[in-house]
Amino acid sequence: MKIDPNSNAGLSAQIAKAIRDAIISGALDVNERLPSEAELADHFDVSRPTIREALKRLAAQSLIRTQRGAFGGAFVRHLSYEDAREQLVTTSTLLLSMNDISFDTACEARFALERACAPMTAMRREPVQLAIMRAEIERQSEPGLTDEAFCASDVAFHRALVDGAQNPVLSYQLSGSIEAMQPLMNMITFTARSRAEIVEIHTSILDAIEARDSGLAVSILEKLESVTKRLAHSVMDAKAKAISKQAMSQVTQVSAE
């Protein structure tokens, strides 16, 4: 593990990258104990506070875990798909909310990924995924369900659809679109959409997946994308008209004064 003395990056960042590269390459195995702070400081010829900062960076990335006691220290952590998925959802949510990404662009990306997953789900789905999707449809049909609970159920339904592909890498990759992108899209469309229409579409998707009809499942997802875009445009157009009307009213009021 080496650092570049001529690099513009900070020492702690370079050390963290060197250790991360060793983990990725397999030079450091899962659950292997890292050298002590003193040993690392000697190895990289830096101070122990610099090593602590580097270890904090690695811990923040869930690459190492610390353990106290006589047999304690820093150990290479086994990074599960679940851990990685949570990080991806957080990053995706921030990325989408902080950048100027149009609704149509986000919608296109989300449904393109989900449609790519649908044929595998139709072929590989197990009873547990079908049961989850069916339970969420029943939940969405409850008359007293809050908007927040309905949106959460919507996400859970599509999460089961993706997980039905039985591909953990695919489930991880799509978590950004299902658990980050979809809630942001729901925030825009929930006031305009018909729950009955969504339940009907979800039921059709479930029936297609249960019948292993991948072509029909993809077709219904295309319909859902069209419905989602239509609802979003209606909401955004209504807001734009309301803002324009308010601005005109203010101008009229100023003129009268």
N, C-alpha and C positions, 0 to 999 in steps of 0.2 A: 504494500500500500504506500503510494507516494503522492506528494503534492508538487505543484509547479511553483517555484519561488518567484517566477516572473508573471504569474497570473494576476489579473486585476481583481479576482474574486477574493473575498475575505478568507482568512485561514480556517476559521471554523466551518465555512461552507465547503471549502476544498477537502477538509478532513472528512466531513460528513459524506461527501460524494465518493471519496476513496473507499470508505467503509461500505457504502451502499453498493458500489461497483463490485467489491469483494463478495458481498452477499449474493448479488445477481449472478456473478460468474460461478458461484459455488465454492469459492475459496473459503468462505465462512458458511458453515452449515446451520440449518435450523436448530435452535436450542443450544448452539455452541456459545460458550462464554467468551466475551471479548476480553482482550488484555485489560489490565487495570488502568485507571486514569494515569498513574505514574508511568506505567509502561508505554502507554500511547503517547504521553507527553515526550518521553525520551525518543520514541520511534519517529515522531514527526518534528521533534526539536521545537516544541512550543510549550506554552505554560499550561498548567492544569485547568485554569478557568477557560482557556480556549477549547480544551478537550471537552469540558462540561457543556459548553455551548454547542459543540458539534454533536454530542450525544443527545442533547435536547432536540436538535433538528431531526435526528433519526427517530427519536421517540414520537415526535409530532407526526411523522410519516408512518407510524406503526411498524417500523422495521426492527426496533429493539424493545425489550422490556427490562425493567430493573428489578432486582431482588435483594432484600436486605439479609443480614446475618452472616455467619461464618462462611457459608457457601454462596454468598450473594455476589452481586456484580451486575454487569449489563450482558444480556443474552440476545442472540438473534431470535426474533419472534416469528412464529408461524403466522403469516398473513393469510387469513381466510378470505374467501370470496365475499362473505358477509361484511367483514371489516372494510374491504376495498370498495364494496358497493356503497356503504354509508359515506365514505369519502367522496366518491364520484357524484353521488346525489347532491351533497353539499356544494361541491365545486360547480356542478352543472347549474344548480339553482342560482348561485351567485353570478355565473357567467351570463346566463340568460337575462337576469334582472338588471345587470349593470351595463349591458351593451344594447345597441340599437338593432335588435333583431325583430323583423316583422312577424306578425302572427302567422301569415301564410308560410313563411320560411320555416318556422318552428313546427307548424302543423305538417308540412310536407315531409320534414325529416322524421318526425315521430311515426307517421303512418307508413312511410317507406320502410323503416326498420321493422315495424310490427308486421307488415305484410310479408316481409322476407322470412319472418319467424313462423308465420301461420302454417305453411305446408309441413314443417317439421313437427309442429304441435299436433296437427291433424293425424300424423303418422305415429307419433310416439306418446301422446297424452295418456296419462294413467287416471284411474278412478278418482284419486285425490284432487287432481286439478279440475276435473269435471265437477266434483262435489263443491269445491270452493267457488267456482263460477256460478253454479246453480244457487248456492247459498247467498251470494252477493246479489243475484238477480231478485231473489225473494226479499232481501233486505231493501233493495231499491224500490220495491213495490209497496213498502210500508207507508201508509198515508201520513203518519206523524213524523217521518224521518226529517231531520234538519238538513239544510243545504250543505253544511259542513260534513255531516255524516254521509250524505248521498255522494259527495265528491270523493270522500275517502273510500267508499265502496266501489266507486267507478275505477279508482286507481287499483284497488285490490283485485277487481275482475280482470283487468288487463295484465296485472302482474302474474296472475295464474295462467293467463293465456300465453305469456312469454315463457314462464317456467315449465309449461307443458312440453316445450321442445326438448327438455331433458339435456340441456347443454349449459353448464354453469358459466362458461365463457360468454355465451350469448346473453344469458340472464344478466350477467355483470355489465356487459356493454349496453344493454337496453335499459338498465336502471336509470340512466340519466334522462332518457326520454319518457319513461313511464312514471317514475317517482319524482322527477324534477320538472320536466317540461309539461306533463299533463296537468298537474295541479295549477301551474301558472295559466294554462289555457282555460281550465275550468273557472278560474277567477273572473275571466272575461265573459264566458258564455253561460254561466249557471243561471243568471237572471232571465235569460231568454229561452232556454231550452225546455222542451216538453219532456218531463220524466217518463211519461208513457211511451214516447217515441224512442228514448234511449233504452228503456227496458225491452221494447220490441226488437231493437237492433241487437242488443246483447243476447237476447234469447235466440235470435237467428244465428248469431256467431256460435253460440254454444251448440245448437243443433247441428251446424255444419261440422264443427270440430268433433262432436260425438259420432257423427256419421263418417268421419274421416274424409270429408269432401273439402280438400284444400282449395280448389278453385272457387267454390262458393264462399268459403271463409274469406278469401282475399277480396272477392267481389263485394262482400258486405262491409269489409273494412274500408274499401274505397267509398262506399256510400256514407259511412260514418265520417270519413274525412270531409266529404262534401257538405254534410249536415253541419259539422263543426265550423267549417269556414263560413258557411252561410249565416249561422248564428252570430259568429264573431263580427262579421261585417255589419249585421243589423244593429248590434249593440254599439259598435264604434260609430256608425252613421248617426244613430240616435243621439249619442253624446256630442258629436260634432255639431249637429243641428241645435242642440240645447245651448251649447257654448256660443254659437253664432247668434242665437236669439237673445241671449243674455247680453252679449256685446252690443247688439243693435238697440236693445232697451236702454242701456247705459248711455249710448250716444244720443238717443232721443231725449233722455232726461236732462243731459247736459245742455243740449240745444235749447230746450224749453226754459232752462234757467237763465 
